[in-house]
Amino acid sequence: MKEIIYVFVAIFLAELGDKTQLATMAFASKYGWAKAFVGAIFGLALVNLIGAFIGDKIGDALPIELIHKGAGILFIIFGILMFFGKI
């Protein structure tokens, strides 16, 4: 159960104030909070299902240390690209 809480807190903090939340606010202003909420829940659930499925398969194929290093490198690359306005 504590693993579920860890994942919840990590996702909650990562999503708080990001572009997805801002898009949900924009949709809510046009379509109402209930429709925006339901659409956001389904969209986020599908994206996370895909991520969990792929992560599970990658975890079966690669050692966790390599996954951590690869994820760290990707975060650094995306950070640099964002810093220079390339994405």
Biopython code that builds the backbone (N, CA, C, O; Angstrom):
import numpy as np
from Bio.PDB.StructureBuilder import StructureBuilder

atoms = [
    (1, "MET", "N", (0.813, -1.196, 0.000)),
    (1, "MET", "CA", (0.000, 0.000, 0.000)),
    (1, "MET", "C", (0.859, 1.264, 0.000)),
    (1, "MET", "O", (0.512, 2.254, -0.643)),
    (2, "LYS", "N", (1.988, 1.228, 0.727)),
    (2, "LYS", "CA", (2.802, 2.436, 0.789)),
    (2, "LYS", "C", (3.391, 2.783, -0.576)),
    (2, "LYS", "O", (3.646, 3.954, -0.858)),
    (3, "GLU", "N", (3.611, 1.771, -1.432)),
    (3, "GLU", "CA", (4.119, 2.050, -2.773)),
    (3, "GLU", "C", (3.103, 2.851, -3.575)),
    (3, "GLU", "O", (3.469, 3.743, -4.340)),
    (4, "ILE", "N", (1.814, 2.526, -3.394)),
    (4, "ILE", "CA", (0.762, 3.266, -4.086)),
    (4, "ILE", "C", (0.745, 4.715, -3.605)),
    (4, "ILE", "O", (0.563, 5.630, -4.408)),
    (5, "ILE", "N", (0.927, 4.927, -2.331)),
    (5, "ILE", "CA", (0.967, 6.292, -1.783)),
    (5, "ILE", "C", (2.175, 7.039, -2.336)),
    (5, "ILE", "O", (2.057, 8.213, -2.686)),
    (6, "TYR", "N", (3.340, 6.385, -2.422)),
    (6, "TYR", "CA", (4.539, 7.020, -2.989)),
    (6, "TYR", "C", (4.294, 7.455, -4.433)),
    (6, "TYR", "O", (4.644, 8.570, -4.820)),
    (7, "VAL", "N", (3.689, 6.566, -5.229)),
    (7, "VAL", "CA", (3.407, 6.896, -6.625)),
    (7, "VAL", "C", (2.406, 8.040, -6.700)),
    (7, "VAL", "O", (2.579, 8.963, -7.496)),
    (8, "PHE", "N", (1.359, 7.988, -5.878)),
    (8, "PHE", "CA", (0.361, 9.054, -5.862)),
    (8, "PHE", "C", (1.004, 10.402, -5.563)),
    (8, "PHE", "O", (0.766, 11.373, -6.281)),
    (9, "VAL", "N", (1.811, 10.472, -4.518)),
    (9, "VAL", "CA", (2.438, 11.736, -4.127)),
    (9, "VAL", "C", (3.382, 12.228, -5.225)),
    (9, "VAL", "O", (3.397, 13.419, -5.537)),
    (10, "ALA", "N", (4.161, 11.330, -5.807)),
    (10, "ALA", "CA", (5.097, 11.736, -6.868)),
    (10, "ALA", "C", (4.349, 12.287, -8.077)),
    (10, "ALA", "O", (4.720, 13.333, -8.609)),
    (11, "ILE", "N", (3.298, 11.595, -8.516)),
    (11, "ILE", "CA", (2.520, 12.053, -9.671)),
    (11, "ILE", "C", (1.791, 13.343, -9.336)),
    (11, "ILE", "O", (1.758, 14.265, -10.150)),
    (12, "PHE", "N", (1.207, 13.418, -8.148)),
    (12, "PHE", "CA", (0.484, 14.626, -7.741)),
    (12, "PHE", "C", (1.403, 15.842, -7.769)),
    (12, "PHE", "O", (1.043, 16.881, -8.322)),
    (13, "LEU", "N", (2.583, 15.718, -7.176)),
    (13, "LEU", "CA", (3.511, 16.848, -7.146)),
    (13, "LEU", "C", (4.058, 17.184, -8.537)),
    (13, "LEU", "O", (4.267, 18.354, -8.854)),
    (14, "ALA", "N", (4.290, 16.159, -9.366)),
    (14, "ALA", "CA", (4.803, 16.399, -10.713)),
    (14, "ALA", "C", (3.760, 17.098, -11.579)),
    (14, "ALA", "O", (4.110, 17.928, -12.417)),
    (15, "GLU", "N", (2.497, 16.775, -11.387)),
    (15, "GLU", "CA", (1.433, 17.338, -12.224)),
    (15, "GLU", "C", (0.942, 18.691, -11.734)),
    (15, "GLU", "O", (0.325, 19.437, -12.495)),
    (16, "LEU", "N", (1.205, 19.015, -10.481)),
    (16, "LEU", "CA", (0.704, 20.252, -9.896)),
    (16, "LEU", "C", (1.318, 21.459, -10.601)),
    (16, "LEU", "O", (2.520, 21.700, -10.494)),
    (17, "GLY", "N", (0.504, 22.205, -11.310)),
    (17, "GLY", "CA", (0.968, 23.430, -11.952)),
    (17, "GLY", "C", (1.650, 23.232, -13.296)),
    (17, "GLY", "O", (2.227, 24.180, -13.829)),
    (18, "ASP", "N", (1.602, 22.035, -13.856)),
    (18, "ASP", "CA", (2.252, 21.837, -15.156)),
    (18, "ASP", "C", (1.298, 22.213, -16.286)),
    (18, "ASP", "O", (0.183, 22.671, -16.038)),
    (19, "LYS", "N", (1.735, 22.019, -17.511)),
    (19, "LYS", "CA", (0.928, 22.404, -18.675)),
    (19, "LYS", "C", (-0.382, 21.641, -18.756)),
    (19, "LYS", "O", (-1.383, 22.177, -19.231)),
    (20, "THR", "N", (-0.388, 20.400, -18.299)),
    (20, "THR", "CA", (-1.620, 19.612, -18.320)),
    (20, "THR", "C", (-2.676, 20.252, -17.429)),
    (20, "THR", "O", (-3.846, 20.333, -17.806)),
    (21, "GLN", "N", (-2.271, 20.700, -16.266)),
    (21, "GLN", "CA", (-3.221, 21.327, -15.350)),
    (21, "GLN", "C", (-3.713, 22.654, -15.923)),
    (21, "GLN", "O", (-4.891, 22.987, -15.795)),
    (22, "LEU", "N", (-2.828, 23.399, -16.544)),
    (22, "LEU", "CA", (-3.228, 24.665, -17.155)),
    (22, "LEU", "C", (-4.202, 24.422, -18.313)),
    (22, "LEU", "O", (-5.162, 25.173, -18.484)),
    (23, "ALA", "N", (-3.958, 23.381, -19.102)),
    (23, "ALA", "CA", (-4.887, 23.036, -20.188)),
    (23, "ALA", "C", (-6.242, 22.625, -19.620)),
    (23, "ALA", "O", (-7.281, 22.985, -20.173)),
    (24, "THR", "N", (-6.237, 21.874, -18.519)),
    (24, "THR", "CA", (-7.492, 21.478, -17.883)),
    (24, "THR", "C", (-8.258, 22.707, -17.405)),
    (24, "THR", "O", (-9.483, 22.758, -17.524)),
    (25, "MET", "N", (-7.557, 23.686, -16.870)),
    (25, "MET", "CA", (-8.212, 24.932, -16.447)),
    (25, "MET", "C", (-8.854, 25.640, -17.639)),
    (25, "MET", "O", (-9.972, 26.147, -17.543)),
    (26, "ALA", "N", (-8.137, 25.669, -18.759)),
    (26, "ALA", "CA", (-8.676, 26.320, -19.957)),
    (26, "ALA", "C", (-9.921, 25.584, -20.457)),
    (26, "ALA", "O", (-10.914, 26.217, -20.816)),
    (27, "PHE", "N", (-9.870, 24.254, -20.481)),
    (27, "PHE", "CA", (-11.041, 23.481, -20.896)),
    (27, "PHE", "C", (-12.207, 23.690, -19.936)),
    (27, "PHE", "O", (-13.356, 23.790, -20.367)),
    (28, "ALA", "N", (-11.920, 23.756, -18.641)),
    (28, "ALA", "CA", (-12.978, 23.970, -17.650)),
    (28, "ALA", "C", (-13.647, 25.317, -17.850)),
    (28, "ALA", "O", (-14.856, 25.441, -17.654)),
    (29, "SER", "N", (-12.883, 26.323, -18.236)),
    (29, "SER", "CA", (-13.490, 27.635, -18.450)),
    (29, "SER", "C", (-14.425, 27.637, -19.659)),
    (29, "SER", "O", (-15.345, 28.452, -19.738)),
    (30, "LYS", "N", (-14.185, 26.728, -20.590)),
    (30, "LYS", "CA", (-15.027, 26.658, -21.793)),
    (30, "LYS", "C", (-16.160, 25.638, -21.652)),
    (30, "LYS", "O", (-17.290, 25.910, -22.060)),
    (31, "TYR", "N", (-15.867, 24.464, -21.076)),
    (31, "TYR", "CA", (-16.827, 23.362, -21.053)),
    (31, "TYR", "C", (-17.400, 23.063, -19.670)),
    (31, "TYR", "O", (-18.303, 22.235, -19.551)),
    (32, "GLY", "N", (-16.903, 23.709, -18.635)),
    (32, "GLY", "CA", (-17.351, 23.438, -17.278)),
    (32, "GLY", "C", (-16.410, 22.474, -16.563)),
    (32, "GLY", "O", (-15.709, 21.680, -17.191)),
    (33, "TRP", "N", (-16.414, 22.564, -15.245)),
    (33, "TRP", "CA", (-15.439, 21.802, -14.471)),
    (33, "TRP", "C", (-15.661, 20.294, -14.579)),
    (33, "TRP", "O", (-14.689, 19.540, -14.621)),
    (34, "ALA", "N", (-16.913, 19.836, -14.625)),
    (34, "ALA", "CA", (-17.174, 18.396, -14.617)),
    (34, "ALA", "C", (-16.666, 17.721, -15.891)),
    (34, "ALA", "O", (-16.013, 16.680, -15.825)),
    (35, "LYS", "N", (-16.964, 18.309, -17.047)),
    (35, "LYS", "CA", (-16.499, 17.723, -18.309)),
    (35, "LYS", "C", (-14.978, 17.778, -18.411)),
    (35, "LYS", "O", (-14.345, 16.830, -18.878)),
    (36, "ALA", "N", (-14.399, 18.886, -17.975)),
    (36, "ALA", "CA", (-12.943, 18.994, -18.009)),
    (36, "ALA", "C", (-12.297, 17.984, -17.067)),
    (36, "ALA", "O", (-11.275, 17.386, -17.404)),
    (37, "PHE", "N", (-12.882, 17.792, -15.897)),
    (37, "PHE", "CA", (-12.358, 16.843, -14.920)),
    (37, "PHE", "C", (-12.401, 15.419, -15.461)),
    (37, "PHE", "O", (-11.409, 14.694, -15.397)),
    (38, "VAL", "N", (-13.552, 15.022, -15.993)),
    (38, "VAL", "CA", (-13.697, 13.662, -16.514)),
    (38, "VAL", "C", (-12.745, 13.428, -17.688)),
    (38, "VAL", "O", (-12.090, 12.388, -17.760)),
    (39, "GLY", "N", (-12.668, 14.394, -18.604)),
    (39, "GLY", "CA", (-11.745, 14.264, -19.737)),
    (39, "GLY", "C", (-10.297, 14.190, -19.286)),
    (39, "GLY", "O", (-9.521, 13.393, -19.814)),
    (40, "ALA", "N", (-9.926, 15.018, -18.309)),
    (40, "ALA", "CA", (-8.551, 15.014, -17.808)),
    (40, "ALA", "C", (-8.227, 13.692, -17.108)),
    (40, "ALA", "O", (-7.128, 13.158, -17.260)),
    (41, "ILE", "N", (-9.182, 13.171, -16.345)),
    (41, "ILE", "CA", (-8.961, 11.901, -15.648)),
    (41, "ILE", "C", (-8.717, 10.775, -16.646)),
    (41, "ILE", "O", (-7.769, 10.003, -16.503)),
    (42, "PHE", "N", (-9.588, 10.684, -17.669)),
    (42, "PHE", "CA", (-9.425, 9.620, -18.663)),
    (42, "PHE", "C", (-8.128, 9.783, -19.452)),
    (42, "PHE", "O", (-7.428, 8.805, -19.711)),
    (43, "GLY", "N", (-7.811, 11.019, -19.831)),
    (43, "GLY", "CA", (-6.570, 11.253, -20.579)),
    (43, "GLY", "C", (-5.343, 10.904, -19.764)),
    (43, "GLY", "O", (-4.442, 10.224, -20.254)),
    (44, "LEU", "N", (-5.301, 11.361, -18.522)),
    (44, "LEU", "CA", (-4.154, 11.079, -17.663)),
    (44, "LEU", "C", (-4.064, 9.593, -17.336)),
    (44, "LEU", "O", (-2.971, 9.028, -17.279)),
    (45, "ALA", "N", (-5.224, 8.962, -17.122)),
    (45, "ALA", "CA", (-5.217, 7.524, -16.827)),
    (45, "ALA", "C", (-4.655, 6.729, -18.002)),
    (45, "ALA", "O", (-3.864, 5.807, -17.803)),
    (46, "LEU", "N", (-5.055, 7.076, -19.219)),
    (46, "LEU", "CA", (-4.565, 6.351, -20.392)),
    (46, "LEU", "C", (-3.062, 6.548, -20.572)),
    (46, "LEU", "O", (-2.337, 5.589, -20.835)),
    (47, "VAL", "N", (-2.598, 7.775, -20.432)),
    (47, "VAL", "CA", (-1.162, 8.042, -20.565)),
    (47, "VAL", "C", (-0.374, 7.283, -19.508)),
    (47, "VAL", "O", (0.675, 6.710, -19.804)),
    (48, "ASN", "N", (-0.875, 7.278, -18.276)),
    (48, "ASN", "CA", (-0.171, 6.568, -17.206)),
    (48, "ASN", "C", (-0.242, 5.057, -17.379)),
    (48, "ASN", "O", (0.697, 4.353, -17.004)),
    (49, "LEU", "N", (-1.331, 4.545, -17.937)),
    (49, "LEU", "CA", (-1.419, 3.119, -18.226)),
    (49, "LEU", "C", (-0.351, 2.721, -19.243)),
    (49, "LEU", "O", (0.333, 1.711, -19.080)),
    (50, "ILE", "N", (-0.220, 3.524, -20.284)),
    (50, "ILE", "CA", (0.812, 3.258, -21.295)),
    (50, "ILE", "C", (2.202, 3.309, -20.649)),
    (50, "ILE", "O", (3.030, 2.429, -20.884)),
    (51, "GLY", "N", (2.452, 4.335, -19.840)),
    (51, "GLY", "CA", (3.753, 4.458, -19.174)),
    (51, "GLY", "C", (4.041, 3.298, -18.233)),
    (51, "GLY", "O", (5.161, 2.787, -18.196)),
    (52, "ALA", "N", (3.036, 2.883, -17.475)),
    (52, "ALA", "CA", (3.229, 1.765, -16.543)),
    (52, "ALA", "C", (3.504, 0.471, -17.300)),
    (52, "ALA", "O", (4.367, -0.310, -16.902)),
    (53, "PHE", "N", (2.772, 0.242, -18.389)),
    (53, "PHE", "CA", (2.963, -0.972, -19.182)),
    (53, "PHE", "C", (4.366, -1.003, -19.796)),
    (53, "PHE", "O", (5.059, -2.017, -19.722)),
    (54, "ILE", "N", (4.773, 0.106, -20.397)),
    (54, "ILE", "CA", (6.107, 0.164, -21.010)),
    (54, "ILE", "C", (7.187, 0.052, -19.936)),
    (54, "ILE", "O", (8.187, -0.642, -20.121)),
    (55, "GLY", "N", (6.978, 0.743, -18.806)),
    (55, "GLY", "CA", (7.946, 0.662, -17.716)),
    (55, "GLY", "C", (8.108, -0.750, -17.182)),
    (55, "GLY", "O", (9.219, -1.175, -16.861)),
    (56, "ASP", "N", (7.011, -1.473, -17.087)),
    (56, "ASP", "CA", (7.051, -2.856, -16.630)),
    (56, "ASP", "C", (7.869, -3.708, -17.598)),
    (56, "ASP", "O", (8.690, -4.522, -17.174)),
    (57, "LYS", "N", (7.645, -3.520, -18.892)),
    (57, "LYS", "CA", (8.381, -4.299, -19.902)),
    (57, "LYS", "C", (9.865, -3.923, -19.912)),
    (57, "LYS", "O", (10.727, -4.794, -20.035)),
    (58, "ILE", "N", (10.159, -2.636, -19.782)),
    (58, "ILE", "CA", (11.568, -2.201, -19.731)),
    (58, "ILE", "C", (12.230, -2.760, -18.480)),
    (58, "ILE", "O", (13.382, -3.193, -18.521)),
    (59, "GLY", "N", (11.493, -2.749, -17.359)),
    (59, "GLY", "CA", (12.035, -3.278, -16.106)),
    (59, "GLY", "C", (12.361, -4.761, -16.183)),
    (59, "GLY", "O", (13.275, -5.239, -15.511)),
    (60, "ASP", "N", (11.612, -5.487, -17.004)),
    (60, "ASP", "CA", (11.901, -6.912, -17.188)),
    (60, "ASP", "C", (13.146, -7.132, -18.049)),
    (60, "ASP", "O", (13.824, -8.151, -17.918)),
    (61, "ALA", "N", (13.444, -6.171, -18.929)),
    (61, "ALA", "CA", (14.510, -6.360, -19.910)),
    (61, "ALA", "C", (15.846, -5.731, -19.499)),
    (61, "ALA", "O", (16.903, -6.179, -19.945)),
    (62, "LEU", "N", (15.805, -4.701, -18.656)),
    (62, "LEU", "CA", (17.039, -3.967, -18.327)),
    (62, "LEU", "C", (17.241, -3.898, -16.817)),
    (62, "LEU", "O", (16.274, -3.926, -16.056)),
    (63, "PRO", "N", (18.498, -3.808, -16.384)),
    (63, "PRO", "CA", (18.753, -3.630, -14.947)),
    (63, "PRO", "C", (18.302, -2.242, -14.482)),
    (63, "PRO", "O", (18.387, -1.271, -15.234)),
    (64, "ILE", "N", (17.824, -2.156, -13.245)),
    (64, "ILE", "CA", (17.267, -0.917, -12.709)),
    (64, "ILE", "C", (18.289, 0.219, -12.709)),
    (64, "ILE", "O", (17.920, 1.377, -12.905)),
    (65, "GLU", "N", (19.566, -0.096, -12.491)),
    (65, "GLU", "CA", (20.591, 0.951, -12.490)),
    (65, "GLU", "C", (20.685, 1.628, -13.853)),
    (65, "GLU", "O", (20.840, 2.846, -13.937)),
    (66, "LEU", "N", (20.592, 0.843, -14.912)),
    (66, "LEU", "CA", (20.640, 1.388, -16.265)),
    (66, "LEU", "C", (19.404, 2.243, -16.546)),
    (66, "LEU", "O", (19.505, 3.286, -17.192)),
    (67, "ILE", "N", (18.258, 1.812, -16.071)),
    (67, "ILE", "CA", (17.027, 2.583, -16.240)),
    (67, "ILE", "C", (17.140, 3.924, -15.520)),
    (67, "ILE", "O", (16.766, 4.955, -16.078)),
    (68, "HIS", "N", (17.649, 3.921, -14.298)),
    (68, "HIS", "CA", (17.814, 5.162, -13.540)),
    (68, "HIS", "C", (18.776, 6.115, -14.242)),
    (68, "HIS", "O", (18.503, 7.310, -14.353)),
    (69, "LYS", "N", (19.894, 5.588, -14.712)),
    (69, "LYS", "CA", (20.866, 6.440, -15.405)),
    (69, "LYS", "C", (20.288, 6.988, -16.709)),
    (69, "LYS", "O", (20.479, 8.161, -17.028)),
    (70, "GLY", "N", (19.587, 6.150, -17.457)),
    (70, "GLY", "CA", (18.962, 6.593, -18.703)),
    (70, "GLY", "C", (17.918, 7.673, -18.456)),
    (70, "GLY", "O", (17.852, 8.659, -19.190)),
    (71, "ALA", "N", (17.103, 7.485, -17.421)),
    (71, "ALA", "CA", (16.086, 8.487, -17.085)),
    (71, "ALA", "C", (16.749, 9.800, -16.671)),
    (71, "ALA", "O", (16.286, 10.876, -17.049)),
    (72, "GLY", "N", (17.818, 9.714, -15.904)),
    (72, "GLY", "CA", (18.536, 10.918, -15.490)),
    (72, "GLY", "C", (19.110, 11.670, -16.674)),
    (72, "GLY", "O", (19.026, 12.897, -16.741)),
    (73, "ILE", "N", (19.689, 10.940, -17.600)),
    (73, "ILE", "CA", (20.246, 11.567, -18.807)),
    (73, "ILE", "C", (19.137, 12.235, -19.622)),
    (73, "ILE", "O", (19.314, 13.351, -20.112)),
    (74, "LEU", "N", (18.005, 11.563, -19.769)),
    (74, "LEU", "CA", (16.884, 12.156, -20.508)),
    (74, "LEU", "C", (16.378, 13.431, -19.836)),
    (74, "LEU", "O", (16.093, 14.414, -20.520)),
    (75, "PHE", "N", (16.263, 13.429, -18.510)),
    (75, "PHE", "CA", (15.836, 14.630, -17.798)),
    (75, "PHE", "C", (16.825, 15.778, -18.022)),
    (75, "PHE", "O", (16.412, 16.921, -18.215)),
    (76, "ILE", "N", (18.111, 15.482, -17.997)),
    (76, "ILE", "CA", (19.127, 16.517, -18.236)),
    (76, "ILE", "C", (19.002, 17.066, -19.649)),
    (76, "ILE", "O", (19.038, 18.279, -19.854)),
    (77, "ILE", "N", (18.854, 16.173, -20.626)),
    (77, "ILE", "CA", (18.724, 16.609, -22.023)),
    (77, "ILE", "C", (17.484, 17.475, -22.192)),
    (77, "ILE", "O", (17.556, 18.543, -22.800)),
    (78, "PHE", "N", (16.342, 17.027, -21.660)),
    (78, "PHE", "CA", (15.121, 17.824, -21.781)),
    (78, "PHE", "C", (15.262, 19.164, -21.060)),
    (78, "PHE", "O", (14.774, 20.184, -21.548)),
    (79, "GLY", "N", (15.921, 19.170, -19.910)),
    (79, "GLY", "CA", (16.145, 20.422, -19.187)),
    (79, "GLY", "C", (16.981, 21.401, -19.989)),
    (79, "GLY", "O", (16.673, 22.592, -20.040)),
    (80, "ILE", "N", (18.032, 20.906, -20.613)),
    (80, "ILE", "CA", (18.886, 21.773, -21.439)),
    (80, "ILE", "C", (18.097, 22.297, -22.640)),
    (80, "ILE", "O", (18.175, 23.482, -22.964)),
    (81, "LEU", "N", (17.345, 21.426, -23.296)),
    (81, "LEU", "CA", (16.547, 21.854, -24.446)),
    (81, "LEU", "C", (15.507, 22.896, -24.041)),
    (81, "LEU", "O", (15.292, 23.872, -24.759)),
    (82, "MET", "N", (14.868, 22.694, -22.901)),
    (82, "MET", "CA", (13.891, 23.668, -22.424)),
    (82, "MET", "C", (14.568, 24.993, -22.057)),
    (82, "MET", "O", (14.018, 26.064, -22.313)),
    (83, "PHE", "N", (15.740, 24.918, -21.470)),
    (83, "PHE", "CA", (16.472, 26.124, -21.090)),
    (83, "PHE", "C", (16.767, 26.998, -22.298)),
    (83, "PHE", "O", (16.680, 28.224, -22.231)),
    (84, "PHE", "N", (17.118, 26.348, -23.409)),
    (84, "PHE", "CA", (17.448, 27.088, -24.629)),
    (84, "PHE", "C", (16.236, 27.303, -25.531)),
    (84, "PHE", "O", (16.381, 27.769, -26.661)),
    (85, "GLY", "N", (15.038, 26.968, -25.042)),
    (85, "GLY", "CA", (13.809, 27.221, -25.785)),
    (85, "GLY", "C", (13.616, 26.352, -27.002)),
    (85, "GLY", "O", (12.917, 26.751, -27.933)),
    (86, "LYS", "N", (14.210, 25.183, -27.027)),
    (86, "LYS", "CA", (14.073, 24.276, -28.170)),
    (86, "LYS", "C", (12.839, 23.391, -28.059)),
    (86, "LYS", "O", (12.388, 22.834, -29.059)),
    (87, "ILE", "N", (12.292, 23.254, -26.862)),
    (87, "ILE", "CA", (11.033, 22.507, -26.709)),
    (87, "ILE", "C", (10.120, 23.259, -25.758)),
    (87, "ILE", "O", (9.007, 22.809, -25.487)),
]
sb = StructureBuilder()
sb.init_structure("model")
sb.init_model(0)
sb.init_chain("A")
sb.init_seg("    ")
for serial, (resi, resn, name, xyz) in enumerate(atoms, 1):
    if name == "N":
        sb.init_residue(resn, " ", resi, " ")
    sb.init_atom(name, np.array(xyz, "f"), 0.0, 1.0, " ", f" {name:<3s}", serial, name[0])
structure = sb.get_structure()
